[in-house]
């Protein structure tokens, strides 16, 4: 993994909520399919991700993100929504996703 992780903005629906929120997270393209990394494991081995469809990943001129996901909103489990991102992994990836206030 490199320390220049690409960032992506995605519509998400938190478990137990009706409305959509927008989040920004790391985009992992190291495997066969691109994945939104909602939580990178640090030392405990946990990780949470959501597979994305490549055709819905669109480059954006937005200074805070490299891409926008135009596919269906992704589900965010309640337990994950309650985690607060803090710091970076040893590989300089975010530990969690960030909620964007408004779009």
FENZILIN-V34803 format. One line per field, one symbol per residue. ss: DSSP state (2 for helix, 1 for strand, 0 for the rest). psi: psi as a letter, one per 20 degrees, with the letter a starting at -180 (. if undefined). A space follows every 50 residues. Layout:
ss->???
psi->???
This chain:
ss->00000111111111000000111111110000001111100000000111 10022211100000001110000111022220000001000001010111 000
psi->qrjlpqqqpqpqoqpjqhrqrprprqpokiahqqpoohppqeiiiqqprp pqphijopqqjphiqhrqpjaqqqqoqghhhiqpqpaqrhjkqqhrrppp gq.
